[in-house]
């Protein structure tokens, strides 16, 4: 960025003249740290070249001026850079040992031959036993056997379910963690909106358009003069405005005694000075500055 030395307007780095006042005197402003400098093409504070634009990292969108991205280390033009793989959130549930299912039917079959069936056969072969008592004992034995069998079957099912429950629960928890959508921010309710104080947007003051500076013109000045004579310059610029003048000789010296002057209501003012007797013959430069602009002309010493 270029800053006009006369009006302070910011211009593009390729600007030749100020877009505001038309001056061609600029100083650089660093695009990185904002330091303003006149000498050299590199910022004296951070070392960034004048006019260098910031880069955008294609990997993490960080803005930077250095050779590599300070956030992720990306280097432009290096195609063999390692890409960081995203971490996996899914965790495999630990395998749970399965308990062997009991063979209940073998146990029931054993009970049939060990207790109810033999007892029934024995009681039926006793002819002298009371029939009511005989059949009561047989029915009671079979009822007890059936109840024991039902209880054993229910116990097997319960053991099987309890052994598989932890693994299923772990799997469900892991699945829920993976598939759970991000929580959404709830919109404020109408009551909350009504309670919240409304703040009127701050009105920014509109910037008044700046008028272009009044150009300087030399209405009368000495174009040729002999050494030892008195020269003069009369200008017309902005009314009631202070202007300064500089007379530079080829030898590198400057005319002395030329103080800044304020123009009259018509924008006119005059300077006079004496050209030294030892002044080098040839062209010499006159420069007048003020009112946000400048103007230069030459005069010849014979």
C-alpha positions as a Markdown table, in Angstrom:
| # | Residue | x | y | z |
|---|---|---|---|---|
| 1 | Unk | 0.0 | 0.0 | 0.0 |
| 2 | Unk | 1.2 | 3.6 | -0.8 |
| 3 | Unk | 0.4 | 6.6 | 1.4 |
| 4 | Unk | 0.3 | 10.1 | -0.1 |
| 5 | Unk | 2.8 | 12.3 | 1.7 |
| 6 | Unk | 0.6 | 15.4 | 1.3 |
| 7 | Unk | -3.0 | 14.3 | 1.9 |
| 8 | Unk | -2.4 | 10.9 | 3.6 |
| 9 | Unk | -4.7 | 9.1 | 1.2 |
| 10 | Unk | -4.1 | 5.3 | 0.9 |
| 11 | Unk | -3.4 | 4.2 | -2.7 |
| 12 | Unk | -2.7 | 0.9 | -4.5 |
| 13 | Unk | 0.9 | -0.3 | -4.7 |
| 14 | Unk | 1.0 | 0.3 | -8.4 |
| 15 | Unk | -0.3 | 3.9 | -8.2 |
| 16 | Unk | 1.8 | 6.6 | -9.9 |
| 17 | Unk | -0.3 | 9.6 | -8.7 |
| 18 | Unk | -2.4 | 10.0 | -5.7 |
| 19 | Unk | -6.1 | 9.3 | -6.4 |
| 20 | Unk | -7.1 | 12.2 | -4.2 |
| 21 | Unk | -4.7 | 15.1 | -4.7 |
| 22 | Unk | -2.7 | 14.0 | -7.8 |
| 23 | Unk | 0.6 | 14.2 | -6.0 |
| 24 | Unk | 3.4 | 11.8 | -7.0 |
| 25 | Unk | 5.1 | 11.7 | -3.6 |
| 26 | Unk | 4.4 | 8.5 | -1.6 |
| 27 | Unk | 5.6 | 6.4 | 1.3 |
| 28 | Unk | 5.1 | 2.7 | 1.7 |
| 29 | Unk | 2.8 | 1.0 | 4.2 |
| 30 | Unk | 3.6 | -2.6 | 5.1 |
| 31 | Unk | 0.6 | -4.9 | 4.4 |
| 32 | Unk | 1.7 | -7.2 | 7.3 |
| 33 | Unk | 2.4 | -5.0 | 10.3 |
| 34 | Unk | 1.2 | -1.5 | 9.0 |
| 35 | Unk | 4.7 | 0.2 | 9.4 |
| 36 | Unk | 5.1 | 3.2 | 7.2 |
| 37 | Unk | 8.5 | 3.8 | 5.6 |
| 38 | Unk | 10.2 | 5.9 | 2.9 |
| 39 | Unk | 13.5 | 4.2 | 2.2 |
| 40 | Unk | 14.0 | 0.8 | 0.7 |
| 41 | Unk | 11.6 | -1.8 | -0.6 |
| 42 | Unk | 11.4 | -3.9 | 2.6 |
| 43 | Unk | 9.7 | -3.2 | 5.9 |
| 44 | Unk | 12.3 | -2.2 | 8.5 |
| 45 | Unk | 10.2 | -3.9 | 11.2 |
| 46 | Unk | 9.1 | -7.3 | 9.8 |
| 47 | Unk | 11.1 | -7.6 | 6.6 |
| 48 | Unk | 8.1 | -8.1 | 4.3 |
| 49 | Unk | 8.6 | -6.6 | 0.8 |
| 50 | Unk | 6.6 | -3.5 | 0.0 |
| 51 | Unk | 3.4 | -4.4 | -1.9 |
| 52 | Unk | 3.5 | -8.1 | -1.0 |
| 53 | Unk | 0.0 | -9.5 | -0.5 |
| 54 | Unk | -0.9 | -12.2 | 2.1 |
| 55 | Unk | -1.4 | -15.8 | 1.0 |
| 56 | Unk | -4.3 | -18.1 | 2.0 |
| 57 | Unk | -3.4 | -21.6 | 3.1 |
| 58 | Unk | -5.4 | -24.1 | 1.0 |
| 59 | Unk | -5.4 | -26.6 | 3.9 |
| 60 | Unk | -6.5 | -24.5 | 6.9 |
| 61 | Unk | -7.3 | -21.1 | 5.3 |
| 62 | Unk | -4.8 | -19.2 | 7.5 |
| 63 | Unk | -3.6 | -15.9 | 6.2 |
| 64 | Unk | 0.2 | -15.5 | 6.2 |
| 65 | Unk | 3.1 | -13.7 | 4.6 |
| 66 | Unk | 5.9 | -16.2 | 5.4 |
| 67 | Unk | 7.2 | -19.0 | 3.2 |
| 68 | Unk | 5.2 | -21.7 | 5.1 |
| 69 | Unk | 1.8 | -21.7 | 6.9 |
| 70 | Unk | 2.4 | -20.9 | 10.6 |
| 71 | Unk | -0.6 | -23.0 | 11.6 |
| 72 | Unk | -0.2 | -26.3 | 9.7 |
| 73 | Unk | 3.2 | -26.0 | 8.1 |
| 74 | Unk | 1.9 | -26.1 | 4.5 |
| 75 | Unk | 4.6 | -25.1 | 1.9 |
| 76 | Unk | 3.4 | -23.9 | -1.5 |
| 77 | Unk | 4.6 | -26.1 | -4.3 |
| 78 | Unk | 5.4 | -29.1 | -2.1 |
| 79 | Unk | 3.1 | -31.9 | -3.3 |
| 80 | Unk | 4.6 | -34.6 | -1.0 |
| 81 | Unk | 3.3 | -33.2 | 2.2 |
| 82 | Unk | 1.7 | -35.6 | 4.7 |
| 83 | Unk | -2.0 | -35.2 | 5.1 |
| 84 | Unk | -3.3 | -35.6 | 8.7 |
| 85 | Unk | -5.9 | -38.3 | 8.7 |
| 86 | Unk | -9.0 | -37.5 | 10.8 |
| 87 | Unk | -9.2 | -39.4 | 14.1 |
| 88 | Unk | -11.7 | -42.3 | 14.2 |
| 89 | Unk | -14.4 | -42.0 | 16.9 |
| 90 | Unk | -15.8 | -45.5 | 16.6 |
| 91 | Unk | -14.4 | -47.9 | 19.2 |
| 92 | Unk | -14.9 | -51.6 | 18.9 |
| 93 | Unk | -16.8 | -53.2 | 21.8 |
| 94 | Unk | -14.8 | -55.8 | 23.6 |
| 95 | Unk | -15.9 | -59.3 | 22.9 |
| 96 | Unk | -17.8 | -60.9 | 25.7 |
| 97 | Unk | -17.3 | -64.6 | 26.4 |
| 98 | Unk | -20.4 | -66.6 | 25.7 |
| 99 | Unk | -21.6 | -69.2 | 28.2 |
| 100 | Unk | -22.4 | -72.6 | 26.8 |
| 101 | Unk | -26.2 | -73.2 | 26.8 |
| 102 | Unk | -27.3 | -76.0 | 29.1 |
| 103 | Unk | -28.8 | -79.1 | 27.6 |
| 104 | Unk | -32.0 | -79.0 | 29.7 |
| 105 | Unk | -33.7 | -81.8 | 27.7 |
| 106 | Unk | -31.0 | -84.3 | 28.9 |
| 107 | Unk | -31.6 | -83.2 | 32.5 |
| 108 | Unk | -35.4 | -83.6 | 32.1 |
| 109 | Unk | -35.0 | -87.0 | 30.5 |
| 110 | Unk | -32.9 | -88.1 | 33.4 |
| 111 | Unk | -35.5 | -86.9 | 35.9 |
| 112 | Unk | -38.2 | -88.9 | 34.0 |
| 113 | Unk | -36.3 | -92.2 | 34.4 |
| 114 | Unk | -34.9 | -91.4 | 37.9 |
| 115 | Unk | -38.0 | -90.1 | 39.7 |
| 116 | Unk | -41.5 | -89.8 | 38.2 |
| 117 | Unk | -41.7 | -92.7 | 35.8 |
| 118 | Unk | -40.1 | -95.4 | 38.1 |
| 119 | Unk | -42.3 | -94.2 | 40.9 |
| 120 | Unk | -45.4 | -94.5 | 38.8 |
| 121 | Unk | -44.6 | -98.0 | 37.7 |
| 122 | Unk | -43.9 | -99.1 | 41.3 |
| 123 | Unk | -47.1 | -97.7 | 42.7 |
| 124 | Unk | -49.2 | -99.2 | 39.9 |
| 125 | Unk | -47.9 | -102.7 | 40.6 |
| 126 | Unk | -49.0 | -102.5 | 44.3 |
| 127 | Unk | -52.5 | -104.0 | 44.2 |
| 128 | Unk | -53.1 | -103.8 | 48.0 |
| 129 | Unk | -52.5 | -100.0 | 48.2 |
| 130 | Unk | -55.4 | -97.6 | 48.4 |
| 131 | Unk | -56.2 | -96.4 | 44.9 |
| 132 | Unk | -56.9 | -92.8 | 46.1 |
| 133 | Unk | -53.5 | -92.6 | 47.9 |
| 134 | Unk | -51.8 | -94.4 | 45.1 |
| 135 | Unk | -53.0 | -92.0 | 42.4 |
| 136 | Unk | -52.6 | -89.0 | 44.6 |
| 137 | Unk | -48.9 | -89.8 | 45.1 |
| 138 | Unk | -48.4 | -90.3 | 41.3 |
| 139 | Unk | -50.1 | -87.0 | 40.5 |
| 140 | Unk | -48.1 | -85.2 | 43.1 |
| 141 | Unk | -44.9 | -86.6 | 41.8 |
| 142 | Unk | -45.6 | -85.6 | 38.2 |
| 143 | Unk | -46.7 | -82.1 | 39.3 |
| 144 | Unk | -43.4 | -81.6 | 41.3 |
| 145 | Unk | -41.5 | -82.9 | 38.3 |
| 146 | Unk | -43.2 | -80.5 | 35.9 |
| 147 | Unk | -42.6 | -77.5 | 38.2 |
| 148 | Unk | -39.0 | -78.4 | 38.6 |
| 149 | Unk | -38.6 | -78.7 | 34.8 |
| 150 | Unk | -40.3 | -75.3 | 34.2 |
| 151 | Unk | -38.1 | -73.7 | 36.8 |
| 152 | Unk | -34.9 | -75.1 | 35.2 |
| 153 | Unk | -35.9 | -74.0 | 31.7 |
| 154 | Unk | -36.6 | -70.4 | 33.0 |
| 155 | Unk | -33.3 | -70.4 | 34.8 |
| 156 | Unk | -31.5 | -71.3 | 31.6 |
| 157 | Unk | -33.1 | -68.6 | 29.6 |
| 158 | Unk | -32.3 | -66.0 | 32.3 |
| 159 | Unk | -28.6 | -67.0 | 32.4 |
| 160 | Unk | -28.4 | -66.8 | 28.6 |
| 161 | Unk | -30.0 | -63.3 | 28.5 |
| 162 | Unk | -27.8 | -61.9 | 31.3 |
| 163 | Unk | -24.6 | -63.2 | 29.7 |
| 164 | Unk | -25.4 | -61.5 | 26.4 |
| 165 | Unk | -26.8 | -58.2 | 27.8 |
| 166 | Unk | -23.5 | -56.4 | 28.6 |
| 167 | Unk | -22.1 | -56.9 | 25.0 |
| 168 | Unk | -25.4 | -55.7 | 23.5 |
| 169 | Unk | -25.4 | -52.7 | 25.8 |
| 170 | Unk | -21.8 | -51.8 | 24.9 |
| 171 | Unk | -22.6 | -52.1 | 21.2 |
| 172 | Unk | -25.6 | -49.9 | 21.5 |
| 173 | Unk | -23.7 | -47.3 | 23.5 |
| 174 | Unk | -20.9 | -47.3 | 20.9 |
| 175 | Unk | -23.4 | -47.0 | 18.0 |
| 176 | Unk | -25.2 | -44.1 | 19.8 |
| 177 | Unk | -21.9 | -42.2 | 20.2 |
| 178 | Unk | -21.1 | -42.6 | 16.5 |
| 179 | Unk | -24.5 | -41.7 | 15.1 |
| 180 | Unk | -25.6 | -39.1 | 17.6 |
| 181 | Unk | -26.1 | -35.9 | 15.6 |
| 182 | Unk | -24.6 | -32.6 | 16.9 |
| 183 | Unk | -26.9 | -30.7 | 19.3 |
| 184 | Unk | -28.6 | -27.8 | 17.7 |
| 185 | Unk | -28.9 | -24.5 | 19.4 |
| 186 | Unk | -32.5 | -23.9 | 20.2 |
| 187 | Unk | -34.1 | -20.8 | 18.8 |
| 188 | Unk | -35.1 | -18.3 | 21.4 |
| 189 | Unk | -38.8 | -18.5 | 22.3 |
| 190 | Unk | -41.2 | -15.6 | 21.7 |
| 191 | Unk | -41.2 | -14.7 | 25.4 |
| 192 | Unk | -37.4 | -14.5 | 25.4 |
| 193 | Unk | -37.5 | -12.4 | 22.3 |
| 194 | Unk | -40.0 | -10.1 | 24.0 |
| 195 | Unk | -37.9 | -9.7 | 27.2 |
| 196 | Unk | -34.6 | -9.1 | 25.3 |
| 197 | Unk | -34.0 | -5.3 | 25.0 |
| 198 | Unk | -33.9 | -4.2 | 21.4 |
| 199 | Unk | -30.8 | -2.2 | 20.6 |
| 200 | Unk | -31.0 | 0.3 | 17.7 |
| 201 | Unk | -28.2 | 0.0 | 15.2 |
| 202 | Unk | -25.6 | 2.6 | 15.6 |
| 203 | Unk | -25.6 | 5.1 | 12.8 |
| 204 | Unk | -22.2 | 5.7 | 11.4 |
| 205 | Unk | -21.5 | 9.3 | 10.4 |
| 206 | Unk | -21.4 | 9.8 | 6.7 |
| 207 | Unk | -18.1 | 11.0 | 5.5 |
| 208 | Unk | -18.4 | 14.3 | 3.7 |
| 209 | Unk | -17.0 | 14.1 | 0.2 |
| 210 | Unk | -13.5 | 15.7 | 0.1 |
| 211 | Unk | -13.0 | 18.5 | -2.4 |
| 212 | Unk | -10.0 | 18.1 | -4.7 |
| 213 | Unk | -7.1 | 20.4 | -3.7 |
| 214 | Unk | -6.7 | 23.7 | -5.5 |
| 215 | Unk | -3.7 | 23.4 | -8.0 |
| 216 | Unk | -0.8 | 25.7 | -7.8 |
| 217 | Unk | 0.1 | 27.9 | -10.7 |
| 218 | Unk | 3.2 | 30.3 | -11.2 |
| 219 | Unk | 1.6 | 33.5 | -12.4 |
| 220 | Unk | 4.9 | 35.4 | -12.5 |
| 221 | Unk | 8.4 | 34.2 | -11.8 |
| 222 | Unk | 12.0 | 34.8 | -12.9 |
| 223 | Unk | 12.9 | 32.4 | -15.7 |
| 224 | Unk | 16.5 | 33.8 | -16.5 |
| 225 | Unk | 18.7 | 35.8 | -14.2 |
| 226 | Unk | 22.3 | 36.8 | -13.7 |
| 227 | Unk | 24.3 | 35.7 | -10.7 |
| 228 | Unk | 24.1 | 38.3 | -7.9 |
| 229 | Unk | 20.6 | 39.5 | -9.0 |
| 230 | Unk | 17.3 | 39.2 | -7.2 |
| 231 | Unk | 14.7 | 36.6 | -8.3 |
| 232 | Unk | 11.0 | 36.3 | -7.5 |
| 233 | Unk | 8.1 | 33.9 | -7.7 |
| 234 | Unk | 4.4 | 34.8 | -7.5 |
| 235 | Unk | 1.8 | 31.9 | -7.2 |
| 236 | Unk | -1.9 | 31.5 | -7.2 |
| 237 | Unk | -3.4 | 28.7 | -5.1 |
| 238 | Unk | -6.1 | 28.2 | -2.4 |
| 239 | Unk | -7.1 | 31.4 | -0.6 |
| 240 | Unk | -5.8 | 31.9 | 3.0 |
| 241 | Unk | -3.6 | 28.8 | 2.8 |
| 242 | Unk | 0.0 | 28.4 | 3.9 |
| 243 | Unk | 2.6 | 27.5 | 1.2 |
| 244 | Unk | 6.3 | 26.8 | 1.5 |
| 245 | Unk | 9.0 | 27.3 | -1.2 |
| 246 | Unk | 12.3 | 25.5 | -1.8 |
| 247 | Unk | 15.0 | 26.8 | -4.3 |
| 248 | Unk | 17.5 | 24.0 | -5.0 |
| 249 | Unk | 20.8 | 24.8 | -6.9 |
| 250 | Unk | 22.8 | 22.4 | -9.0 |
| 251 | Unk | 25.5 | 22.4 | -6.4 |
| 252 | Unk | 23.2 | 20.9 | -3.8 |
| 253 | Unk | 22.7 | 24.1 | -1.7 |
| 254 | Unk | 19.4 | 25.8 | -1.2 |
| 255 | Unk | 18.4 | 29.5 | -1.1 |
| 256 | Unk | 18.1 | 30.8 | 2.4 |
| 257 | Unk | 15.5 | 33.1 | 4.0 |
| 258 | Unk | 12.5 | 31.7 | 2.2 |
| 259 | Unk | 9.9 | 31.3 | 4.9 |
| 260 | Unk | 6.3 | 29.8 | 4.5 |
| 261 | Unk | 3.7 | 32.4 | 3.5 |
| 262 | Unk | -0.1 | 32.5 | 3.6 |
| 263 | Unk | -2.0 | 33.5 | 0.5 |
| 264 | Unk | -4.5 | 36.4 | 0.4 |
| 265 | Unk | -8.2 | 36.1 | -0.2 |
| 266 | Unk | -7.5 | 35.6 | -3.9 |
| 267 | Unk | -4.9 | 32.9 | -3.3 |
| 268 | Unk | -1.9 | 35.0 | -4.3 |
| 269 | Unk | 1.5 | 35.3 | -2.6 |
| 270 | Unk | 5.1 | 36.3 | -3.6 |
| 271 | Unk | 8.7 | 35.3 | -2.6 |
| 272 | Unk | 11.9 | 37.1 | -3.5 |
| 273 | Unk | 15.5 | 36.1 | -2.9 |
| 274 | Unk | 19.0 | 37.0 | -4.1 |
| 275 | Unk | 20.9 | 34.6 | -6.3 |
| 276 | Unk | 24.5 | 34.4 | -5.0 |
| 277 | Unk | 27.4 | 35.7 | -7.1 |
| 278 | Unk | 29.1 | 32.2 | -7.1 |
| 279 | Unk | 26.0 | 30.3 | -8.2 |
| 280 | Unk | 26.7 | 27.7 | -10.9 |
| 281 | Unk | 25.3 | 28.7 | -14.2 |
| 282 | Unk | 22.5 | 26.5 | -15.6 |
| 283 | Unk | 19.0 | 25.3 | -14.6 |
| 284 | Unk | 17.9 | 25.3 | -11.0 |
| 285 | Unk | 14.7 | 24.0 | -9.5 |
| 286 | Unk | 11.9 | 25.9 | -7.6 |
| 287 | Unk | 9.3 | 23.8 | -5.7 |
| 288 | Unk | 6.2 | 25.2 | -3.9 |
| 289 | Unk | 4.1 | 23.0 | -1.6 |
| 290 | Unk | 0.8 | 23.5 | 0.3 |
| 291 | Unk | -2.9 | 23.0 | 0.2 |
| 292 | Unk | -2.4 | 19.2 | -0.4 |
| 293 | Unk | -0.5 | 19.6 | -3.7 |
| 294 | Unk | 2.8 | 20.8 | -5.1 |
| 295 | Unk | 4.2 | 22.4 | -8.2 |
| 296 | Unk | 7.8 | 22.7 | -9.6 |
| 297 | Unk | 9.5 | 24.9 | -12.2 |
| 298 | Unk | 13.0 | 25.7 | -13.3 |
| 299 | Unk | 14.9 | 29.0 | -13.9 |
| 300 | Unk | 18.3 | 29.6 | -15.6 |
| 301 | Unk | 21.3 | 31.4 | -14.0 |
| 302 | Unk | 23.5 | 32.9 | -16.7 |
